[in-house]
Amino acid sequence: MKNSASIAIETPAFWGKNYELIDSGGFEKLEQFGAFVVRRPEPQAVWQKSLSEEFWASKANAYFKKEKGSNERGVWEVKKGVPDKWFMPYQSETLDLNFKISLSSFKHVGIFPEQASNWEFLAKNIPLLKTPKPKILNLFAYTGGASLACKQVGADVTHVDSVKPVLSWARENMEVSKLDNIRWMAEDALKFVKREARRGNFYQGILLDPPAYGRGPEGEKWVLEEQIDDMLRSVKEILDPKEHILLTNVYSLGFSTLVVENLMKGIFNVPEKAESGEIFLNDEYDKKLPLGVFYRYLYQS
């Protein structure tokens, strides 16, 4: 059995002063997004905070409070001067992107900063593909950080998400990043992949970041544990057998690195240099906040 390297990866420092995890604990996190500080729930932060409640309350420009009986929905308490939206740049040696930040009713703000590690992996490996203008498929693509990264390094990108307002958000991110010609698909991800397989279409890269639970545009139910195996087997049918990049990222309290490794090794011809592990963010007090399990590799025959 071929082995992959299991590692923990801190998100790159290319955010600079634009993003910072200030503190974490008490099932919350305190983050700087551009000019404003946001306080919101974080189920992984089971430890105690390093800073006082008084500091958190005074520092946060916006505070998300969950509705009773809900793990996701809630309302924001916003201090005076916080706009409906603002923008935050990301700049590295390869990438120069911009993102709209806005406060949603599901505690999200439009960006997952830890995913910059996966963007850098894509920016490094897409140019190594021999296929001119490789076709990349981004599933459960949200507001498009990975789509923008792939597009900026010359890929032909198809972006699939089931929520139309999220697609509009991703398009706005594309425009403020001075990119164009991403293909937008308001689709159920699994249905889209199976249809592409029937059509005989192939991609040189597939990215998927599925939620624990979700709904498609026509109410299709998604439960990660029940459908991830089918999804990955369907993805295999549309991967270019000669060369491809595959990147899977999962944020679910029930999924360990070993679970994802077993899935991937049981389905794909995984190269020895595959990488797997956890992505985390460090707060100012060196507490490491885990924010996803990833598996990624470049395959060339």
C-alpha positions in Angstrom: 0.0 0.0 0.0 1.4 3.4 -1.0 1.7 5.8 1.9 1.0 9.5 1.9 2.5 12.1 4.2 0.1 13.0 7.1 0.8 16.5 8.3 -0.7 19.5 10.0 -0.4 22.7 7.9 -0.7 26.2 9.2 -2.3 28.6 6.7 0.3 30.7 4.9 1.3 34.1 6.3 0.4 35.9 3.0 -2.7 37.4 4.5 -0.4 39.9 6.3 -2.4 42.3 8.4 -5.5 41.7 6.4 -6.5 38.6 8.4 -5.6 37.5 11.9 -7.0 35.0 14.4 -6.7 37.1 17.5 -8.0 34.6 20.1 -10.0 31.4 20.3 -11.7 29.5 23.1 -15.0 29.0 24.8 -16.4 27.7 21.6 -15.8 31.1 19.8 -13.1 32.8 17.7 -12.1 36.5 17.5 -10.9 37.4 14.0 -9.6 40.4 12.1 -11.0 40.7 8.6 -9.5 43.8 7.0 -10.6 46.8 8.9 -13.0 45.1 11.2 -13.0 42.4 14.0 -15.6 39.7 14.0 -16.6 37.4 16.9 -18.5 34.2 16.1 -19.0 30.6 17.2 -16.4 27.9 16.7 -17.3 24.4 17.9 -13.7 23.2 17.8 -12.5 25.8 20.3 -13.2 23.8 23.4 -10.3 25.4 25.4 -10.5 28.6 27.5 -9.9 32.0 25.9 -6.6 33.8 26.5 -8.1 37.2 26.6 -10.9 38.5 28.9 -14.5 38.8 28.0 -14.2 42.6 28.4 -11.5 42.6 25.7 -13.6 40.4 23.3 -16.6 42.6 23.8 -14.8 45.9 23.3 -12.7 44.6 20.3 -15.4 43.0 18.3 -17.1 45.2 15.7 -19.6 42.5 15.0 -20.8 39.6 17.2 -22.8 36.6 16.0 -25.4 35.2 18.4 -27.0 31.9 17.5 -30.7 31.4 17.5 -32.0 29.1 20.2 -32.2 25.5 19.0 -30.0 26.2 15.9 -26.3 25.4 15.4 -25.9 27.7 12.4 -28.5 30.4 12.1 -28.5 33.5 14.2 -28.2 37.3 14.1 -25.3 39.7 14.1 -25.0 42.5 16.7 -23.1 45.2 14.7 -21.4 48.3 16.1 -21.8 51.7 14.5 -19.6 52.2 11.4 -19.6 48.6 10.2 -20.7 48.5 6.5 -22.8 45.9 4.8 -19.7 44.7 2.9 -16.0 45.5 2.7 -13.1 44.0 0.8 -10.0 42.1 1.8 -7.0 41.4 -0.4 -4.8 38.2 -0.5 -1.4 38.5 -2.0 1.4 35.9 -2.2 4.3 35.2 -4.6 1.8 33.8 -7.1 -1.7 35.1 -6.3 -3.2 38.5 -6.1 -6.9 38.2 -5.2 -9.7 40.2 -3.5 -12.7 39.1 -1.5 -15.9 40.6 -0.4 -16.6 40.3 3.3 -20.2 40.4 4.4 -22.1 39.1 7.5 -24.4 36.2 6.7 -27.2 34.7 8.8 -25.2 31.5 9.0 -22.2 33.0 10.9 -20.1 33.0 7.7 -18.4 36.1 6.2 -17.6 34.9 2.7 -14.1 33.6 3.2 -12.4 30.7 4.9 -8.9 32.1 5.5 -7.3 28.7 6.3 -8.0 27.6 2.7 -5.1 29.8 1.5 -2.9 26.7 2.1 -5.0 24.8 -0.6 -4.9 27.8 -2.9 -1.1 27.9 -2.7 -1.0 24.1 -3.5 -3.1 24.7 -6.6 -1.1 27.7 -7.7 2.1 25.6 -7.4 0.8 22.5 -9.1 -1.5 23.6 -11.9 1.4 25.0 -13.9 3.1 21.5 -13.7 0.2 19.9 -15.7 1.2 19.2 -19.3 -2.3 19.8 -20.6 -2.6 23.4 -22.1 -5.2 25.4 -20.2 -6.2 22.5 -17.9 -9.9 22.1 -17.0 -10.5 22.4 -13.3 -13.8 21.6 -11.6 -14.6 23.2 -8.2 -17.4 21.5 -6.4 -19.3 22.9 -3.4 -17.3 26.0 -4.4 -18.9 28.6 -2.2 -17.5 32.1 -2.8 -14.7 30.9 -5.1 -11.4 31.3 -3.4 -10.1 28.2 -5.0 -11.7 29.0 -8.3 -10.0 32.4 -8.4 -6.6 30.8 -7.5 -7.0 28.3 -10.4 -8.1 30.9 -12.8 -5.2 33.2 -12.0 -2.6 30.6 -12.9 -4.2 29.9 -16.3 -6.8 27.1 -15.8 -10.2 26.8 -17.4 -12.5 26.8 -14.3 -16.0 25.4 -13.8 -17.5 26.6 -10.4 -20.4 24.5 -9.0 -22.5 25.6 -6.1 -26.2 25.0 -5.3 -26.9 28.5 -3.8 -27.5 31.2 -6.4 -26.7 34.2 -4.1 -23.4 32.5 -3.3 -22.6 32.3 -7.0 -23.3 36.0 -7.3 -20.9 36.6 -4.5 -18.2 34.5 -6.2 -18.7 36.4 -9.4 -18.2 39.7 -7.5 -15.0 38.2 -6.1 -13.9 37.3 -9.6 -14.6 40.8 -10.9 -12.8 42.7 -8.0 -9.8 40.3 -8.5 -9.7 41.4 -12.2 -10.4 38.0 -13.6 -13.0 36.7 -16.0 -14.5 33.7 -17.8 -15.2 31.4 -14.9 -18.1 29.0 -15.8 -20.8 29.3 -13.1 -23.2 26.4 -12.5 -26.1 26.5 -10.0 -26.3 22.8 -9.6 -26.4 19.9 -7.1 -22.7 18.8 -7.1 -23.3 15.1 -7.2 -25.9 15.3 -10.0 -23.5 17.5 -12.0 -20.6 15.0 -11.7 -22.8 12.1 -12.7 -24.0 14.0 -15.7 -20.5 14.9 -16.8 -19.5 11.2 -16.5 -22.4 10.2 -18.8 -21.3 12.9 -21.3 -17.7 11.5 -21.2 -16.2 14.8 -20.0 -12.8 14.8 -18.2 -11.1 17.3 -16.0 -7.4 17.7 -15.2 -8.3 18.9 -11.7 -11.2 18.4 -9.3 -11.6 20.2 -6.0 -14.3 19.4 -3.5 -15.0 20.9 -0.1 -18.3 19.3 0.9 -20.3 20.4 3.9 -21.5 18.1 6.6 -25.1 18.8 5.6 -26.6 20.7 2.7 -29.4 21.0 0.1 -29.3 21.2 -3.6 -31.2 23.8 -5.7 -34.2 21.5 -6.0 -34.0 20.3 -2.3 -31.6 17.5 -2.9 -30.3 16.2 0.4 -26.6 16.0 1.1 -25.3 14.1 4.2 -21.5 13.8 4.1 -21.2 10.4 5.8 -23.9 8.9 3.5 -22.8 10.3 0.2 -19.1 11.1 0.2 -18.1 7.6 -1.0 -20.5 7.9 -4.0 -19.3 11.4 -4.7 -15.6 10.4 -4.8 -16.3 7.3 -7.0 -18.2 9.5 -9.4 -15.4 12.1 -9.4 -13.0 9.3 -10.4 -15.0 8.7 -13.6 -14.3 12.3 -14.8 -10.6 12.6 -13.8 -8.2 12.7 -16.7 -6.4 9.3 -16.3 -3.2 10.6 -17.7 -2.7 13.5 -15.3 -4.8 15.3 -12.7 -4.9 17.2 -9.4 -7.3 16.1 -6.8 -8.0 18.1 -3.7 -10.5 17.1 -1.0 -11.2 19.2 2.0 -13.6 18.3 4.8 -14.8 20.2 7.8 -16.8 17.9 10.0 -16.3 17.0 13.6 -16.9 13.4 12.8 -14.2 13.1 10.1 -10.6 12.4 11.1 -7.6 12.4 8.8 -7.7 8.6 8.8 -11.3 8.5 7.5 -10.4 10.7 4.6 -7.2 8.8 3.9 -9.1 5.5 3.8 -11.7 6.9 1.4 -9.1 8.3 -1.0 -6.8 5.3 -1.0 -9.7 2.9 -1.5 -10.9 4.7 -4.6 -8.0 6.5 -6.4 -4.5 5.6 -7.6 -2.8 7.7 -5.0 0.8 8.7 -5.7 3.4 8.4 -3.0 3.8 12.2 -2.7 0.1 12.7 -1.7 -0.4 15.0 1.3 -3.0 14.6 4.0 -3.7 16.0 7.4 -5.3 19.0 9.1 -5.3 22.6 8.3 -5.2 25.0 11.2 -4.9 28.6 12.2 -2.7 29.9 15.0 -4.1 32.5 17.3 -1.9 35.2 18.9 -1.4 32.9 21.9 -0.2 29.9 19.9 -3.4 27.9 20.3 -3.8 25.9 17.1 -7.4 25.9 15.8 -8.1 22.9 13.5 -10.3 23.9 10.6 -10.4 21.0 8.2 -9.0 17.7 7.0 -7.4 17.7 3.6 -6.1 15.2 1.0 -4.4 16.5 -2.1 -2.0 15.3 -4.8 -0.8 15.8 -8.3 -0.9 12.6 -10.5 1.0 12.2 -13.7 1.4 8.8 -15.5 
